[in-house]
Amino acid sequence: MTTPPPSAQPRPLIQLDDVSKEFAGGTVAVDRVSLAVAPGSVFGIVGHSGAGKSTLLRLINLLETPTTGTVTVAGQELTALGSRQLRAARRDIGMVFQQFNLFRSRTVLGNVAYPLRQAGATRAEARERAAEALRFVGLADQARRYPEQLSGGQRQRVGIARALATEPRVLLCDEATSALDPQTTQEVLALLRRVNDELGVTIVLITHEMEVVRAVCDRMAVLDAGRIVEMGPVRELFAAPRHPTTRAFVRSAVQASPLLDLLPAALRKHGVDEAVAASVLAEVGA
Ligand SMILES: Nc1ncnc2c1ncn2[C@@H]1O[C@H](COP(=O)(O)OP(=O)(O)OP(=O)(O)O)[C@@H](O)[C@H]1O
């Protein structure tokens, strides 16, 4: 397959050019990062604790102001906007959090309706669109309950419904599955895939789990000490990781894979030479 000419490639929906963030006290959390996210794609950012993932994600909707560089979303340079224009531009960008960040005192419907009311919708409009978002995430029957009456997975689905209620083009996910058990993680990841497939929402997620990236992302960046050390299609990075940090992440994903348990038997079954089998198993860490 040949690469289409540049003119045929879609303009990025999100573009960061040479973005850095230095906090007061001198910590450089994000260091000269440039990246582009195509419309309709799912982009993953992986890194160890403290690598700068959360800061980088929050720079996309300018919850953190960059020290240098520019952030452009949907053709608008957010870094050039005044606070009022920025508030309007942010309606195109939903966000989902690790700890859900729901109002305990509001019902599920009230939580999802909240951003719509903030954006100026009438009470009736807000309730109608919130009910629609809850139907999409499969929680229409929970609308009158309160967050603490729900499971973690249900709370995160409410968080996703709330983020989608204003019909954003971009969804930012800050470790959205890190507080969930493996089964619930799979359900939430399947929902994120539907958000992308059925609603066409572009997703950027941060995680320290390669399994999450493998399950939902098209492209990924590996962040190390605030810098992107490797970036590309997920399949390519899994098949041929170049940077040591990427290699370590890929190894951790392979080790966590249930397929690995089947590998020694499969190698024997196919009569693979013992020495070759031993080297394959050593390579993947079995
Ligand atoms: N508001 C802040 N003020 C000062 N330093 C900060 C602030 N927020 C983050 N940092 C520092 O910036 C660096 C990157 O933090 P960040 O939370 O972005 O990393 P992370 O990869 O998301 O980590 P984790 O996975 O543990 O959440 C860390 O050294 C952190 O201590």
Ligand as a Chemical Component Dictionary entry (heavy atoms), coordinates in Angstrom:
data_LIG
# 
_chem_comp.id                   LIG 
_chem_comp.type                 NON-POLYMER 
_chem_comp.pdbx_formal_charge   0 
_chem_comp.three_letter_code    LIG 
# 
loop_
_chem_comp_atom.comp_id 
_chem_comp_atom.atom_id 
_chem_comp_atom.alt_atom_id 
_chem_comp_atom.type_symbol 
_chem_comp_atom.charge 
_chem_comp_atom.model_Cartn_x 
_chem_comp_atom.model_Cartn_y 
_chem_comp_atom.model_Cartn_z 
_chem_comp_atom.pdbx_ordinal 
LIG N1  N1  N 0 0.576  21.143 39.792 1  
LIG C1  C1  C 0 1.840  20.695 39.843 2  
LIG N2  N2  N 0 2.809  21.409 40.414 3  
LIG C2  C2  C 0 4.100  20.980 40.450 4  
LIG N3  N3  N 0 4.512  19.816 39.904 5  
LIG C3  C3  C 0 3.571  19.050 39.309 6  
LIG C4  C4  C 0 2.190  19.431 39.245 7  
LIG N4  N4  N 0 1.507  18.459 38.576 8  
LIG C5  C5  C 0 2.390  17.511 38.258 9  
LIG N5  N5  N 0 3.636  17.862 38.687 10 
LIG C6  C6  C 0 4.877  17.077 38.484 11 
LIG O1  O1  O 0 5.051  16.881 37.083 12 
LIG C7  C7  C 0 5.546  15.571 36.828 13 
LIG C8  C8  C 0 4.581  14.836 35.901 14 
LIG O2  O2  O 0 3.371  14.604 36.594 15 
LIG P1  P1  P 0 2.078  13.936 35.893 16 
LIG O3  O3  O 0 1.015  13.832 36.936 17 
LIG O4  O4  O 0 1.777  14.662 34.648 18 
LIG O5  O5  O 0 2.652  12.483 35.528 19 
LIG P2  P2  P 0 1.859  11.160 35.191 20 
LIG O6  O6  O 0 2.651  10.447 34.152 21 
LIG O7  O7  O 0 0.446  11.468 34.869 22 
LIG O8  O8  O 0 1.953  10.366 36.569 23 
LIG P3  P3  P 0 0.857  9.395  37.253 24 
LIG O9  O9  O 0 0.711  8.210  36.309 25 
LIG O10 O10 O 0 1.519  9.007  38.543 26 
LIG O11 O11 O 0 -0.386 10.183 37.415 27 
LIG C9  C9  C 0 5.734  14.907 38.178 28 
LIG O12 O12 O 0 7.061  15.080 38.577 29 
LIG C10 C10 C 0 4.801  15.690 39.083 30 
LIG O13 O13 O 0 5.254  15.667 40.413 31 
# 
loop_
_chem_comp_bond.comp_id 
_chem_comp_bond.atom_id_1 
_chem_comp_bond.atom_id_2 
_chem_comp_bond.value_order 
_chem_comp_bond.pdbx_ordinal 
LIG N1  C1  SING 1  
LIG C1  N2  SING 2  
LIG C1  C4  DOUB 3  
LIG N2  C2  DOUB 4  
LIG C2  N3  SING 5  
LIG N3  C3  DOUB 6  
LIG C3  C4  SING 7  
LIG C3  N5  SING 8  
LIG C4  N4  SING 9  
LIG N4  C5  DOUB 10 
LIG C5  N5  SING 11 
LIG N5  C6  SING 12 
LIG C6  O1  SING 13 
LIG C6  C10 SING 14 
LIG O1  C7  SING 15 
LIG C7  C8  SING 16 
LIG C7  C9  SING 17 
LIG C8  O2  SING 18 
LIG O2  P1  SING 19 
LIG P1  O3  DOUB 20 
LIG P1  O4  SING 21 
LIG P1  O5  SING 22 
LIG O5  P2  SING 23 
LIG P2  O6  DOUB 24 
LIG P2  O7  SING 25 
LIG P2  O8  SING 26 
LIG O8  P3  SING 27 
LIG P3  O9  DOUB 28 
LIG P3  O10 SING 29 
LIG P3  O11 SING 30 
LIG C9  O12 SING 31 
LIG C9  C10 SING 32 
LIG C10 O13 SING 33 
# 
